[in-house]
Amino acid sequence: MPSRGAPYTGERRTARRPVSRGFSLIDVLVTLMVIALLLGILLPSMNKARETARRVVCASNVRQIGLAVAMYADDSKNHIPYTVFAPPGARNEELELADTVIVRFSSSRFNEETDTDFEWDGLGLLYVGEYLAAPPAYYCPSHSGKHPFAAYSKLWKGENGEIVSNYQYRGLGPNGATRLFQIEPARSAIAADGLRTQMDYNHELGMNILRADLAIVWFNDVSRQIYNMLPMEEDTHGSSAALRNVWVQIDLQTAGTPAGGPD
């Protein structure tokens, strides 16, 4: 018996399904714009965080170099590692200060008659003397120039060839002293991030410094004063002339900086 209400027609009613609406081109474009905006906001912060982490690793490397220099000096009548590029008593024009990033050089470069084709020098003496025997410690993770660790890894393992590090070695104090306790002022820099060229400048706005008192400080170069003093290309004479002034500027600005340095 048919129910009350609308008359029975014998036809089955079907429910209407909602029509699904896809993304329009405008929706996609708006989404992409939002993603791009978020990336634009987040990427600088991520890059800054990565650089901060690399700077900490670099400071750790410089600290290890400082400890190795101290141990070397203890075993060498307080002398810091000798470098052929800045020998004591040499005249300014004879100093090849720019090349003190080199830790192993060709013996033929100085017409030396030795049993080997290549000689360890400067900070490289810390490696061969096993005061700092970890090759990666001689390279800054922020380095973007021609001398990353990967370019020299095989040479550290024994192959012949010149080895360039990422850290600049001064070789002697501003007063010409090579004995650690005789370097005056005691807060003078004796090593730093690379300074041979602008490409050797490891960090964008400053550098880690090792002082003669073995403190590690951060040198802020927000104004790019030091960076702009360096030559763009590897020119030993030009770089060495610039480095004489660079070391003086670093000494002046880090003399009163407490260990650890400013952020």
Secondary structure, 3 states (H helix, E strand, C coil): CCCCCCCCCCCCCCCCCCCCCCCCHHHHHHHHHHHHHHHHHHHHHHHHHHHHHHHHHHHHHHHHHHHHHHHHHHHCCCECCCCCCCCCCCCHHHCCHHHHHEEEEEHHHHCCCCCCCEEECCCHHHHHCCCCCCHHHHCCCCCCCCCCHHHCHHHHCCCCCCEECCEEECCCCCCCCCEHHHCCCCCCEEEEECCCCHHHCCECCEEEEEECCCCEEEEECCCCHHHHHCCCCCCHHHHHHHHHHHHHHHHHHHCCCCCCCCC
